[in-house]
Amino acid sequence: MPFGYNGKILHVNLTSGEFNVEEPGEQWYRTYMGGSAIASYYLLTLLKGGEDPLGPDNVLVLATSVVSGAPISGYNRFTAAAKSPLTDCFGESEAAGYFAPELKFAGYDAIVIRGKAQKPVYLTIMDGEVALRDASNVWGLDNFQTLEKIKEETGDPKVRVASIGPAGEKLVRFACISNNMEHYNGRCGMGCVMGSKNLKAVVVRGTRKPELADPDKLKEISKWHRERIKIHPPNKGLSTAGTSVLVKGLNATGILPTRNFSQGVFDQHENLEWENYEKEIFHKAGTCYMCSVACKRQVKSDDPEFPLDPRFGGPEYETIGSMGSNLLNGNIKSVARANQLCNLAGMDTISAGNMIAFVMECFENGILTKDDIGRDMPWGDAAGICWLVEQMAERRGIGDILAEGMIRAAAKIGKGSEKYAFHIKGSDLPLHDGRGKTGMAMGYALSSTGADHVECPHDVAFQGEGYKALSALGITEPVRPLDTDADKVRFFHLGQLAWGINNLLSICNFCSVPIHAMTFHNLVESVRAITGWDTSLFEILRASERSLVMSRMFNVREGLGPEEDRVISRWHEPMPEGPLAGRKIDEKAFRQAIDLYYEVCGWDSNGRPGHAKLVDLDLEWIQERM
Amino acid sequence: MMVSVKLYAWLKQKKGAVVTLCLPEPSVVADLLREMGFAQHDVCVIAVNGVLGHYDTPLHNGDKVSLIPFICGG
C-alpha cells in the first residue's frame, strides 16, 4: 500500500464506454511522480503524432501527483493535458482549488480519457465508483448552471466539478476547464478538447484520504509553512492584494503590457491597481484546499453596465493585463465583467484578451472595419470588450473567426493582420514583457506549450540579494534581469527545472519554491513525509528534467524545430517610452542564448534531446515512439 | 539609529538607488517601509545585512537593507 497516493490510474474510453484501472507500481510513480510528467507519459505512449487535436484519437489526461491532497498549503493542483487544438503541439494547463484532492480521495491519481462519446456525457467518480451519465440536461448550460445542475442530479452538494461551458461545446480553441466556477485550467484549449469528446464534465467526490508515511512530520512542516506564509513578503503581498499586486510594480518598471504589447506603461494603471480594485469591486478573498495564502478574489458590483456576481470569480493579474492595460481599458469593472463572462462561457481570459487586442489593432489600422466586426472597436472600449467576449464564446459573427485562435484567425482575415497577431508556437501571450526580464522571455520562447509565464521564475526577484533564494541550486551571484548572456542561460536552465518541480508535483507556485514561502529543504522533507521515499532534491530535479524532456520530445514528434523557440517581433523593437525606453531584446544575442541553452541541456543544435540524454533520464523508450 | 537602504527596479526610480534613513529604536523592516512610503505588498524580497528577511526583522544601527519589488508574475 503506497503512502500519499492511490497507485491507481483510471482509463476511460468514451467511444466504448469502458473503464479500466491501471496500477503501475512504485517504480513508475517514483519515475514520473505526478502532474506534467504523468501527463507527458500518456501523451507520448498513447498518441503516435500527427493526430487531429479535435478528433477522437486525442487523449486528455487529468493528473494529480504523489503529494496532491496532503494537508499543507498549495499541494492541491492538477494538470490537464492533451495535444492542444490551439497550438497543435503539447498542451498543458494547471489549476488549483479542490478538484485534485477530491480526485485523490475518490481513489485515483489520474484519469486518462480517450475516444468520443456518441452524445454528451459527464463522468462521475464517487469513492471509486465510476460512471458515465447522460449530459443532455446540462449541455448548453454555462459553467455555473452546470455546477448547480450536477449537484442536483448527483444529489451531493459537495461534488467537485471540472466542466466546460458553451465555449468548450462550440469548440472555441482556447476554451478552458472550470473547477467549481472558482479555478481554471485556462491555457492551451483543454476545454475545447473536452468539448470535442462530448464530455461536459468530470465530477469527483471522495472520502478516503491516502495514508501518509509520517503524518507528524508533515504536520510539523505544514505548521512551519503556515507561519512563514504570514511573514514571507511575497506571500503577504498575495494575501493582501491577490495577484493584482503585480500591476503597480510592472507598470512602474515599464513592463506592463499595454496596447497589444507595444508599450510598457499605461496611463490609467492606478485604476487597475489593488487600491482601486479593493474600493470598486472587491467582495471577499477566497482560497484553495488547505491553503493559508488565500490569493483568490471575489468581486461584486450593481453597476447596470458591468454587473458582477461574487459567485463568478474575480480577475487575477493576467486577466487585468489582458482585458485592461493591453486593451487601454482602465475600467476595472469592465475587466471584471469580461472575466466573469469568460468564466461562465469557459474561455481562457488570456487568450480572449489577446484576440481582442489583435482586433483593436487591426481596427486602428483599417484592416478590420466596423462592418467586419459588427461595431466600432477602438482601444479602451470597455463595453465593446465585453461584447466581443460574448461574440467569441458564442462563435457569432467575427467571433467565429476569433474563436479559432491567433494563427488561424490572422490567416483567415489576411490583409497583413499577421503583423499584429502575436503568438509563440500558436499560443498567445500571458501579460508580461520580456524586454524587462529576459529569463522570462526565454521561458516564453522555450516552453513546450508556447508562450508561458510560469516556465521559469521571473528574473527581477533574483537581482541584488534576491539570488539567495536560489542558493540551494548553486546560484551564487545576483541575476541581471536585462542580460542575455551565459549567466542568464545558467539561471534560466536551473530556474526552469526548479519551477518545473511545481508542475511535476502539482504544487502551487504561490506557495512553493523558489520565491514563495516553501524552501527547497522543506519541500523535499514534505515529499519524504508524505510518500515515505528516501528522496532528495537531486531526484526531484531529475524528475522535473524528465518531464521537460518528455514534453519536448512530444513536440519534436509533431515536427517542431528550433525556429519555433523565439519571442515576438515586437520585443526586438525598442520600448517606446517609460523607464525601459529604448530597451529591446537583441535578436542575435537572444538566438545565441537559446542555442547555448540547448547545449547546456545536452540537446543537439536543433534543440532535440538525443539518445544519451534519453538514456540519462531513463527515457530510452521514447525512441520507439518517435 | 542610521540604516542604509539599497533599492531595486521601480523602488529605486522612486527614491534613489541608496538611501540613508534615521529610524527610532527599536524598529523593524515594516517601520522602515512605512517611513519610506512603501506598502508592504510593494516589496517581494527583503535582505538585512545580506540575509533574507521579512517585515518583522529587527533593525540595528548601521544595518544594510536591500528591497526588491514585487514584479515577478504568475
Contacts between the chains, C-beta under 8 A, distances in Angstrom:
chain1	res1	chain2	res2	distance
A	231	B	54	4.3
A	231	B	55	6.1
A	231	B	56	5.9
A	232	B	54	6.1
A	233	B	40	7.2
A	233	B	43	5.4
A	233	B	44	5.8
A	233	B	45	6.6
A	233	B	46	5.6
A	233	B	54	6.0
A	233	B	55	6.7
A	233	B	70	7.8
A	234	B	44	4.9
A	234	B	45	7.7
A	234	B	70	6.5
A	234	B	72	7.0
A	236	B	40	5.9
A	236	B	41	6.5
A	236	B	55	6.8
A	237	B	40	7.1
A	237	B	41	3.6
A	237	B	42	7.8
A	237	B	43	7.6
A	237	B	44	6.9
A	237	B	70	5.1
A	240	B	40	7.0
A	240	B	41	4.7
A	241	B	41	5.1
A	243	B	74	6.4
A	245	B	41	5.0
A	245	B	70	5.5
A	246	B	70	6.7
A	246	B	71	6.6
A	246	B	72	7.4
A	246	B	73	6.5
A	246	B	74	7.9
A	248	B	42	6.9
A	248	B	70	8.0
A	249	B	9	7.3
A	249	B	10	6.1
A	249	B	42	7.0
A	249	B	44	8.0
A	249	B	69	4.7
A	249	B	70	5.0
A	249	B	71	3.7
A	250	B	71	5.4
A	252	B	9	7.7
A	252	B	10	3.3
A	252	B	13	6.8
A	252	B	14	7.4
A	252	B	69	7.6
A	253	B	9	5.0
A	253	B	10	4.8
A	253	B	69	7.4
A	253	B	71	5.3
A	255	B	71	7.4
A	274	B	41	7.3
A	317	B	73	7.7
A	317	B	74	7.4
A	430	B	73	7.8
A	432	B	73	5.2
A	437	B	73	8.0
A	440	B	73	6.8
A	453	B	73	5.2
A	453	B	74	7.2
A	454	B	73	7.8
A	454	B	74	6.3
A	457	B	72	7.0
A	458	B	71	7.3
A	458	B	72	4.5
A	458	B	73	4.7
A	460	B	8	7.9
A	460	B	9	6.1
A	460	B	68	7.2
A	460	B	69	7.6
A	460	B	71	4.9
A	460	B	72	6.5
A	461	B	44	5.2
A	461	B	45	5.7
A	461	B	68	6.1
A	461	B	71	7.6
A	461	B	72	4.9
A	463	B	8	5.6
A	463	B	9	7.6
A	463	B	68	6.3
A	464	B	6	6.8
A	464	B	8	5.2
A	464	B	45	7.4
A	464	B	47	7.1
A	464	B	66	4.9
A	464	B	68	5.5
A	465	B	45	7.1
A	465	B	47	3.7
A	465	B	50	6.0
A	465	B	52	7.0
A	465	B	66	4.8
A	465	B	68	7.8
A	466	B	8	8.0
A	466	B	44	7.6
A	466	B	45	4.2
A	466	B	47	7.6
A	466	B	66	8.0
A	466	B	68	4.9
A	468	B	47	7.1
A	468	B	50	7.8
A	468	B	51	7.8
A	468	B	52	5.4
A	469	B	45	7.2
A	469	B	52	6.7
A	481	B	9	8.0
A	509	B	74	5.5
A	510	B	74	6.3
A	515	B	44	7.2
A	515	B	72	6.0
A	579	B	10	7.0
A	579	B	13	5.9
